[in-house]
Amino acid sequence: MALKLALAVLASCLPMTALAAEADRFDLICAGEGWTEFKGMRPKTQDISVDLKSGDYCFLPCRPGEAQPIQSVSPERLVFYEDVLGASRMTMAFDRKTMVFRVESTAGQKVLRIEILTCEPAPFSPFLAKAD
């Protein structure tokens, strides 16, 4: 009886372990609209492969050596890239609660580029290793 109970407990843990692993590695399939100063408003899609275990992300299709480090991870937000130079700012971030990927580029008060894309999770696409 004790063995059956132990096996039942172990079996019930397996799906949770698999789900936890999936939560560390996933793709985001995103679609919405983007605006640039030169092109105006346009439909936009962006697919992103995310590996929280390694701390890297890659825009799909991900070619060898293109994976980049995620700048910051919190329960609410993944910041893929953020750079501030004087009054200029470039940010690429994903809101984990709203499932929105947002890209924003500004120069002072002037917006140069903005993308707001709603994302769906998908199975992880492994990164390809750099060719030697």
N, C-alpha and C positions, 0 to 999 in steps of 0.2 A: 504493500500500500504506500509506504514511504517513497519507494522508487517511482511509482506512478505519479505521485504528487510532485516529486522533484523534476521528473520529465515534463510534466504539465507546466510547471513554473518556468523551466528552461525554454520550452516551446513558445510560451507567451512572451518571452523576452526577445525572441528573434525578430519578429516584425518591428518592434520598437527600435532595435539596433539598426535594422535596415533603413528605417525612416530617419533615424539620426544621421546615418551616413549620407543619405540622400539630401538632407538639409545642409550638409557641408559642401556638397558638390552639385551644381545644378546649372541649367541654362535659363536665360531670360529671353523670351520671344516678345519683342516690343514693337508697338505700332502707334502712330499718332501724327502730330504735325510738327514741322520745324519752320522757323523763320530766320532769314538772314537779311542783313541790310541790302544786299545786292540782288538776291533772288526772290525776296518776299516769302509768303506763306506757301508751303508745299507739304504733301504727304511724306511721311518719313517712317522708315522701319530700321530697327537695329537689334541684332541678336547678339547676346553676350554669354560667354561661358564663364562661370564663377567657381573657383575652388577655394573655399574658406580655409581648408586644411593647409594648403600651401601659401595662402594669402595672395593668390594671383587671379587675374581676370584676362580675358581675351575677346576681342570682337570677332564674330564668326563671319566668314570662314577664317579660322585661326591658322596662320601659316607658321612653320617652324621658327621659334625664337621671338614670336610676337607677343607672348604673354607678358603682362605688366603687373607690378605689385599694386594691390589695393592699398590706398593711402590710410583709410581708417574704417573700422568695423564697429558698429554698435547694434544693440537690439532693434533700433529704429531705422538705421541708415547705413548704407555702404557708400563710402566716398571713393570712387575709382580714381579720380584725378582732381586736384585742386592746386591752382597756382595763382599767386598774387604778386604782381610786379608793379609797384607804385599804385596808380589808380586803376590799373587793369586787372581783371580777374577772369579766370576760366575755371569752371566747375562742372564735373560730371558725377552725378550721384543718383543712387536708387533708394527710394523710400520703401522700406520693407512692409509698412502698414498699408499704404495706399497702392503699392505695386506700381509706382510711377518712377520712370527713369527720366531725369531732367539734365539737360546740358544748357549752360548759360555762359555767355562770354560778354563781358562789358569793358568799356574803356571810360572810366569815370562814371558819369550818369548815363552815358550812351550805351544802349543795348546793341551789340553787334550780331549776336546769334542766340536763339533760344529754341530748344526742342523739349516738348512734353509728350512722353510716350507711355502708354499703359502696357504693362508687361504680364505675361503668363509664364509660370514655371514650366520647364521641360526637362527631360533627362539630360544629364551632363555629357558634354562633348569633350573628350580628353584633349589636352594640349599636345601638340606635336613637339618633339624635342628638336633643339637646334641641330642643324647638319654640321658635322665637323669639317 
